[in-house]
Amino acid sequence: MGSSNTGTSLLELILLWGNRKFSTEIV
C-alpha cells in the first residue's frame, strides 16, 4: 500500500477493480 505515493494507491484501485471485473466476466 503506497501512502506516500498517490499513484500507487490509484494503480492499486484500478488493478483491484479490473480484477473484480475480470473475475465477474469469467464467472
LUMGU-480532 format. One line per field, with one value per residue: x, y, z of N, C-alpha, C, O, CB in turn; residue number from 1. Coordinates in steps of 0.02 Angstrom, whole numbers, plus 50000, padded with zeros to 5 digits. Glycine has a CB too. Layout:
BEGIN
npx	X, ...
npy	Y, ...
npz	Z, ...
capx	X, ...
capy	Y, ...
capz	Z, ...
cpx	X, ...
cpy	Y, ...
cpz	Z, ...
opx	X, ...
opy	Y, ...
opz	Z, ...
cbpx	X, ...
cbpy	Y, ...
cbpz	Z, ...
num	NUM, ...
***
This chain:
BEGIN
npx	50042, 50034, 50065, 50135, 50151, 50031, 49998, 50025, 49924, 49813, 49838, 49831, 49696, 49637, 49687, 49630, 49494, 49490, 49525, 49416, 49314, 49359, 49355, 49219, 49174, 49225, 49160
npy	49941, 50107, 50243, 50361, 50381, 50434, 50388, 50253, 50205, 50236, 50158, 50033, 50029, 50031, 49911, 49820, 49843, 49807, 49674, 49622, 49645, 49568, 49441, 49430, 49429, 49308, 49218
npz	50000, 49953, 50041, 50036, 49898, 49787, 49664, 49668, 49751, 49674, 49563, 49621, 49656, 49530, 49480, 49569, 49543, 49408, 49419, 49487, 49395, 49290, 49349, 49370, 49241, 49194, 49279
capx	50000, 50076, 50036, 50172, 50136, 49959, 49994, 50023, 49857, 49767, 49851, 49805, 49623, 49621, 49702, 49579, 49431, 49497, 49525, 49347, 49275, 49382, 49329, 49146, 49163, 49239, 49107
capy	50000, 50167, 50302, 50420, 50390, 50430, 50349, 50182, 50191, 50239, 50099, 49976, 50031, 50011, 49840, 49784, 49848, 49767, 49604, 49605, 49644, 49510, 49382, 49428, 49410, 49237, 49182
capz	50000, 49949, 50074, 50011, 49827, 49771, 49603, 49686, 49776, 49617, 49522, 49658, 49650, 49461, 49474, 49607, 49506, 49348, 49438, 49504, 49333, 49253, 49383, 49359, 49171, 49188, 49313
cpx	50044, 50043, 50069, 50153, 50062, 49949, 49988, 49954, 49807, 49776, 49823, 49729, 49602, 49632, 49650, 49513, 49433, 49494, 49454, 49305, 49294, 49353, 49254, 49132, 49173, 49181, 49040
cpy	50062, 50227, 50365, 50433, 50382, 50386, 50275, 50163, 50188, 50177, 50037, 49972, 50007, 49936, 49799, 49784, 49804, 49693, 49581, 49598, 49582, 49446, 49375, 49406, 49335, 49197, 49205
cpz	50000, 49981, 50047, 49938, 49814, 49709, 49618, 49709, 49719, 49574, 49556, 49651, 49581, 49452, 49509, 49569, 49444, 49364, 49453, 49441, 49293, 49282, 49369, 49287, 49161, 49219, 49285
opx	50088, 49998, 50036, 50140, 50033, 49898, 49952, 49928, 49764, 49726, 49794, 49701, 49555, 49591, 49627, 49480, 49385, 49463, 49434, 49266, 49250, 49330, 49230, 49085, 49136, 49157, 48988
opy	50069, 50257, 50416, 50491, 50330, 50352, 50238, 50110, 50144, 50147, 49993, 49918, 49968, 49901, 49748, 49733, 49769, 49654, 49526, 49551, 49548, 49402, 49320, 49369, 49303, 49148, 49181
opz	50043, 49952, 50037, 49920, 49829, 49702, 49584, 49690, 49716, 49553, 49523, 49642, 49574, 49422, 49483, 49564, 49428, 49326, 49434, 49434, 49265, 49246, 49357, 49275, 49125, 49189, 49307
cbpx	49952, 50093, 50045, 50249, 50175, 49929, 50054, 50075, 49835, 49780, 49927, 49824, 49596, 49663, 49772, 49571, 49417, 49563, 49570, 49316, 49288, 49459, 49342, 49114, 49210, 49306, 49110
cbpy	50000, 50182, 50298, 50409, 50340, 50500, 50362, 50166, 50243, 50302, 50090, 49979, 50102, 50050, 49825, 49815, 49922, 49784, 49592, 49657, 49708, 49507, 49386, 49497, 49450, 49219, 49193
cbpz	50061, 49877, 50151, 50017, 49785, 49760, 49558, 49741, 49828, 49575, 49510, 49732, 49663, 49410, 49502, 49677, 49487, 49312, 49499, 49552, 49292, 49253, 49458, 49372, 49124, 49222, 49391
num	1, 2, 3, 4, 5, 6, 7, 8, 9, 10, 11, 12, 13, 14, 15, 16, 17, 18, 19, 20, 21, 22, 23, 24, 25, 26, 27
***
